[in-house]
């Protein structure tokens, strides 16, 4: 089929607007056919035919539309518009259609709605139809999607974001903060083997194109990065996976940077406290000149009483982002980390090329200098200011995210529960869309107490909760479920329904942080109570065996999973999730013989803790008591 046809005549050179004006001029008896055709630059015979068509149908748009002879599009304009809206809605919910799925959907729409078509191969619309459809709708394009976890998709919702902006606005108004007093800190991993690589020019048709790396898998070094809303950057801290520190580890690093060591190479509570001491000096924080530090819900940030005490004494306000929302709310994630990663990959590639003759590879001792060059390129004032503006943090814009930005969280029916105190903090301006139903829920005397004390110690002082129930079909600028269908029988949504989760209860885990002002007294008191509860001595019952053969050590994977053969599908005694759909480790109470998730029971899933508590659990965990 000819796909790049070039017209050899001047037929159809007139515009549809000219044809509309000519038809109206003739109908109003302003002039005859010949004069109208000359005045508006349209063919006279075509004008006569279009006037007759308009007199018969009284549809001016149809009478003035160009057509390729007898060839017409399979779907009408209205039907294609509905199909485009459906495609946009699926993409906004993170279930975008591929070109093959779109061709299959077009074929089914044509067949099930008895629309005349020329699709006759493999139950798919043709490639030429796809090209024409994309050309008629230039607002669509074929894009490479970015992987987004289900936790982030459901976690970034209106209630969580609204609560964060309510707290942010409260802090800003109370302390009269400016751009020079707002900072964001986050960690990122640096490795000898960069994850991302720039495209290279290669021979066309070659099946595989490679690039040299230092190793198959490199060691990870953690970089602690902090930037301000005024475009300032604090010198980063690098954490190397070592036991002993060496001065040469930081040679060539960013100005003012320093190195710390830990066997894992990850951020630890004591290392973050060292970084925080230098942050207080860098930010010039004091009780009379308070600063705001935005951070994620990592345990080293939110579970340290020493950090909270230091921050309160230094005049630093700690505000935690909502869980699973940093990809949209954190300025460093939005604006800085990606350029830094690309610049670092380029520096590593350049270094390997320069030292190829010596057969040298990148080790821990070269990372600081390579990271330093990339950091200097990425840490521009424009990047920092744009990051805070894009997230709505500075200047504060609670409506920076529109309704369709939350559409990915609408794929689940899980109720978004917040406490009474939290709900009162959510202002009307912070929520893009107000909840439609506000239903009080009465707690029972036993089960919620266990949830508050064991699984989610933060927030245990609330006696009642309010449930924010969203509409079952959230409104969207792309899709309206109640809109009139342009298809006769079945619409795109009826053929390929929008995915909806069957899970109706949210998992409660003590690992997840929450959006809160960490330096305020309520949060500190809750954290102190949780630490006191965890520090309570627990009786351990050990299984002793004499004269028996030593059993083979059970692997962590098998130890974390409860063996099930012919037994019924057990449910967690806290959240009622069945074992067959669970991905967490399980543990059994020897008193009531019931099973529970390790996170729900407040038990870490590491091997030593599981071995200690696998046989016996304190009566505190048992609902029978």
N, C-alpha and C positions, 0 to 999 in steps of 0.2 A: 504494500500500500504506500502511496506517495505521502510522505509526512512533511516534506519541505517544498511544497508547491509554490511557485511564484507566478502571480497573475500576469498574463501577457496582454490583457486588454484593460480598458478603463471602466469596465462594468463594475457596478456596486461601489463606485467611488463616492457616491453621495452619502451624507450622514443621516442617521435616523431622526435627529432633531429637525433637519431641513425637510424631511418627508412629513413629519408631524405638522409643521407650520404650513406646508403646502396643502395638505388635506384639509386643515381647518380653514385656510384662506378660500379654497374652492367651495367648501360647504357653506361658508358665510356669504357666498356669491359676491366676493370682492372682485374677482376676475375669472377669466376662462382658463381652460386647461393649458393652452399654449403659453399664455402670459404668466401663469403661475409657475409652469415648469422653467421658464427662462428666469423668472425672478428668484427662485429658490435653488436653482441648479440641480434639478432632478429630471430624469427621463420622462417624457410626456406619456408614453405608453405604460410605463410602470406606475405613474401617478394615477392614470385612469383605472388601472386594475386595483390599486390600493384604495381608491375612493369607493369602488364597488364593494370591496371587502369590508370597509368601514361601515358602509350603509347597511350591510347584511348582519354584521356582528356587533356593531356599535362599540367595538374595542379598539381604541386608538393606538394603544401600545402594540397590540398584535398586528394591526394593519401597517404600522411603520417599522416593524422589526425586519432586519435583513435575514435572509435564509439562503442556504447553499442549495438552491434548486429544490429537488424533492427530498433531499436529505435533511433530517431533523434530529435533534438530540433525543435520547431515549426518555429522559425525564424532563418535566417542565421546569421552568425557573423556580417556581414555588417548591417543587419537590427537591430540587438540588439545594436550595437554601436550607430546607429542613435537614437534609443529609449533612450539609456543612456544619450546622449547629450541633448535630449529634456527634460528629467527628471531634469538634472542639471540646465538647463535654467529656467525652471519653479520655481525651488527652489531658484535660484538667484533673481528672480523677486518677491519673497515672496508669490508665489502661488504653493507651493510644493504639490506633489501628495501623497495621502494616499495609503496604500497597497490595499484597496478596489478599489480606482480609477485606480490604475495601472493595476489591474486584469481586470477591465472593459475595459480599453483602449487596453490591449493586445487582448481581445476577439474581439473587433471591428476591430482592425487591421487585425486579421486573417480572419474574415468574409468578410470585404469589399475589401480585396486584394486577395480573393479566395485562401488562404493558407490552406493546409490540417492541421487539428488540432484535438485534442481530447477534446476540451472544450465543454461541453454539459450541464452545470448546471447553471441556473439562469443568463445566459448571462455573465458569468464571467470566467476568466482563473482560473485553479485550484490552490489550496494552494501549491501543490507540484511544479507547474511551477514557482510560486513566489519564493519558497525556492531555486530552481535550478538557477533561474535568478540572485538572489542576491549572490549566491555562485560563479557564473561565473563572477560576476563583484564586486570584493571586495572593490572597491572604493565607492560603495553605501552602505548606512546603514540607518536604521530606527531611526530617531531622533525626540525628542520633540521640536517643534518650540517655539521660543520666540516671544511674541506679539510685533508687531511693528506698530505704528500708520501710517495712510496714509500720514499724514503731514511729518513725518520723512522719509517715503519711497520716496516721491517726492522731499523733501527739500535737501536730500543729493545727489547732482548732481555735475557734473564736473565743471560747471561754478562757483558755490558757493564755492566749495573747492579750485578751482584754484585761485579765488580772495583772499581767506584767506591766502593761502601760498604765494601769491605775496606780500601781506602786511606784513606777518611774515618775509619773506626774506628781505624786504626793511628795517624793523626795526632792524633786526639782523646785517645787513651789515653797516647800518648807525651808530649804537651805539656800535658795536663790543662787543655784549653781550656774556657772558659765562653761563655755567649751573647754577652757584650760583646766577645769576641775572634774572632767569626765574621762575615764579610762576603761579599757577593755583588755583583759589578759586571757591567754589561751595557750595550750601546748600543741606542738606539732612534731611529727617524727621525721628525722632525717636519716637516710641510710646510704651506704656506699653504693648501692644499686638503685638509682632513681626509678620511680614507678612510671612516670610519664616521659615520653620521647617525642621530639619534634619530627615532622615528616621530612623525608629525604628524597632526593631525585634518584630514580632507579630505572632500570631497563623495563620498558613496557612488556607485559606478558610474563614477567618473572614471577614464580609462584610464591617465593618467600624472600623477604628483604630483612636483613638482620643488622644489628649494631652491637659494638663491643661493650661489655660491662666488666666490672671488677670481679664479680663472683656470681654464682647462681643466686645466693641469698646473702644479703649484707646485714651487718649489725645495725640496730636502731639506736640513734642518739636523739634524746628529747630536747627540744628548744622551747624555752619559756619566753613568749613574746608579749609585749604590751605596747599599745599605742593609744594616743589621746584624741579627743574630738577636735582639738585645735591643730592636728597634724604633727604632733610631737611623738617621738618613739623613745622608749626606755631601752638601754642596752640589754640584749638578750642574755639569758642564762642557758648554758649547754650542759646536759647531764649525760655523761659517758657510761657505758656498761663496764665499769672497772671497779676494782677494790681500792687501788691507790691512785691518787691524783699525780699528774705530771705537768710542769709548766708548759711544755711544748705542745700540749693538747690544744691550747687556745691560740697558738701562734698564727698570725694572719687573720684572726677573727674580727668581727665588727668592733669598732671603737667602744671601749668600756665594757665589753662582754667578759664573762668569767666562766670558768668550768667547775662543775661539781661531778662527783662520781657516786654510783650505786651499782651493785651487781646486776640489777635488772635493766638499768638504763632508763627507768621510768620515773615520773615525778612522785615524790614521797612527801609526807606531811612535814618532816623536819626540813627538807630541801625547800619546800614552798614557804616555810616560815623564814628561811634565810633570804629567799627572794623578796618576801614581803618587807623585811627590814630595809632593804635597799630601795624598794618602791616608795616607802614613806619619805626617804631622803629625796628621791627623784621628784616626787609630786609636791614636796613642800607642805605636806598635810599637817594640820594642827587642829586643835579644838575650835580655834577662831577662824580657820580657813579649811573647811571640810572638803573632801574630795569623794567622788563616787567611783567605785571599782566594780565593773560588771564582770561576772565570771559564770562558768557553767556549773553543773551539779556534781562534779567529781568529788569523791570522798575526801580528798586532801583539802578541798575548798569549804565544804559544808559540814564536815563532821569533826572539826578541830575547835575545841573550846579555847585553846591557847591562841589560835588565830583570831577568834572573835574578841578576846580580851585585848589583844594587841591593837586590833583595828579600832576598838572603842576608845582606847587610851590615846591613839594617834590621830583620831578624827577622821578615820576612813569609813565610809558607808559601803558595806558589801551588799550587792543586789544580785541574786541568782536568777539565771534564765530558766524558763520552764523546761522540763525534760523533753528531749527529742525536738527541740525548736531552734537549736543554735545554727542550723544550716540556713535559716531565714532571718533570725534575730541578732546573731552575733556579728559585729562589724568585721572582725578578723576573718571569720569564715567566709563572709560575703565578698570582701574586697581584697584581702591581703594574701591569704594562703595559696591561692591558685597561681598568681604571678610569681610568688616566691618559689613554688615548686618548679615552674617552668624555667625560671632563671637558674635555679640550682642544677637542673638537668643539663642545661646548656653548658654551665661551667664544668661539670663533671666530664661531659663529652669532649670539651676543648682540652681539658687536662690529660685525658687518656690519649688523645691524638698527639699532643706534644711530647708525651713520654712513652710513646709506643716503641721507639727504638731501644729503650732500656728495659722493656717488658715489665714496667711498673704498673701497679694497680692502686686504686684509692683505698686508703686505710683510715683508721681513726685519726691519725696525725695530719691528714690532709683535709679532713672534713671542715675544720674551723675556717681555714682560708677560703675554701670553695663556698662555704655557706656565707662567709663575710661579704664576698663580692656579690652574691645573689641578693643578700639582705640589703645592701646599699642601693642596688638597682630598684628593689621592690618598695623600699620604705620611703615613698615620696609623700609630701604633704597632701597632694591631690587624692592619693589612694585612701589615706586615713579619713579625710573630710568626706569623701564620697561614700565610704563604708558606713559612717555614722548617719549620713543623710539617707542612704538607701534603706536602712533598717528602721528609720523613724525615731531614732534615739536622740539625735541632735541635728537640727531643731526637732523638738518633740512633736511627732505627728502620729497620733493614735489611729488614724484612718489611712496609714500608708499601705496597708494590705486591704485589697478589695474582696468582695464576696467570693469571687471565683478562685481566689488564692487558697481558700479553705475547703475547696470542693473535694480534695483528696481525702479529707477526714470524714466525708459524708458516706463513704463506702461501708461504714460500720454503724450498727444500731446501738453501740455501747453508750449508756447514759453518762453524761459528764457531771459527776458529783463534786460539789464544792461545799465547804462549811459555811455556816451562817456568817461568821466573822469575815471570811474571804469574800462572800457574796456582797457584803455591805461595802467592801472596798472597791468593787468593780463599778465604775461610774458609767453612766449612759454613753458618754462620749467615747469611752475606750472600747466599746463593743461596736463593731461595724453593723451588726444586726442583732436586735434584741431577741431574747428567747421568748417563745410564744406561751410556754406553759411553765408555771412555777409551783411545784407540788411538794409540800413538806412530807418527809418520810419519817416514821417513828421507828426508832431502833429497838431491838430486843435487848434483853438484859445480859445475854452471854456472848453471842457471836461478835458483835461489834467491839466489845472490850478486848477480846483476843486479837482482833485485827489491829486495834490501836496500840496495844502494848507490845505485840511481838512483831507483826509484819510491817507496821507503819507507825513507829513511835512518835514521829513528828506530827503533831496535830491531834494528840489523844485527848485534849481537854475539851473538845467540842462535844456537846451532848446531843445535838441534832444536826441534821444536814438538810440542804436544799438540793433538789435535783433539777438541773437545767435540761429539759427535754427539747431537742430541736425538732423541727418539722421533718416528717419522714422523707420528704423530697425537697431538700433545700433549694431556695431560689438561686438562679444563676443568670448572668447576663448572656450565657451561651445557650441555655436550654430551659424550657418551661414545660413541665410535665402536663399542665392543663391546656397547652396551646392547641389550636385546631390543627388536625392532621391534614396534610396535603395529599397523602397517599390514600387510595380508596379502601384497601383492606387492612394491610399490615404496615406499620411504620418501622423505621430502623430500630427503635428501642424495643419493639415487640419481637423482632427477628433475632436481634443480638442484645439481650437485656443488659442494662448497666449493672456491673457486679455489686453485690451487697453481701456483707459478712453475716453469718448466722450467729456469731458470738454476741451475746447481749450483756455480758458482765465483764468489767475491766479487771485485769489481773492487778493485785496489790502486791508490790514488792518494796522492801525496805532499801533496796539498792538505788532506786530512783530518787533524785532530789526533788525539790519543789521550788517554785518561784516564791521568794520571800526576801525580806530585808534581814540579812543574817545578823546584823549588829544590834537589832532591837531586842528588848528583854524577853518578849514571848518566845521567839525562836530559841534564844539561849537557854531559857528555862526548860523548854521541851527537849533540847539536845542534852542538857544535863540530866534530866530524868531518864532519857533513853540510855545514856552511858551508865547511869547508876543501875538500871535494870539489867544491862548486859554484864555488869561487873559482879552481880550477885552469884555467889558460889553455887555450883550445881552438882548434885550427887551423881556420880558415875558408877554404873554397874558394869563390871567387867566379866567376860566369859572366860573361865579358867578350865583348862583341859589337862589331865595328867595321863601320860602313857599313850597318848594318841599321836598318830602321824600328823605331821605338819601339812596343812592344806596349802595348795598353790595360791599365791597372792592374786586376788581378784583385781582385774584392771579397773581403772577409774571409770571407764565408760560403763562397765557392767555393774560397778558398785553404785553409781549414781542412778541407775535404772532399776526399778523393782521388777523382779522376775515374775512373769505372769504366763500361765499355761491355760489351764481349764477354768481359772477363777473368773468371776464376773468383773466387768470393767469398773475398778474402784474409782471413787471420786475424792478429791481433796476435801478434807473436813473444814477447810477455811473458805475456799472460793468455789467449790463444787465443780471444778474442771475435771473431766474424766482423764484417766491415765493414757488412753489411746491417743489423745490429741495433745498431750503435754510434751514439752521439750526440756523441762527442768528435772533435776534430781528429786527423788522421793525418799521419805523417811517414815518409819512406823512407830507409834506409841505402844509400848508393851502393856499398858494398862487397859486401854479401850480397844486395842488391836486395829485402830484406824490409821489411814495413811494421809500424808500431807506433803505439799511441795516444800522443799528445803527453804526457798525464800519466804514462803508464807509462815513457816515455823520459826524463822529467824536464824536458820542454820546455814553457814557458808558451805559451798559445795566442794571445798578442797578435800584432799584425801584424808588428812589427819583429823579434821573436824568430823567428817563423815564417819570415820572409823570409831571416833570417840562416842558419837551419839547414835550410831546405827542400831545398837542393841537397846539402849535406854534413853528415854526422854523424860525430863523433869515433869512433874504433874502440872506445872504451869502451862504446858503446851496442850494439855488434854482438855477438851471441851466438856468431858464428863464431870469435871470438878468446877 
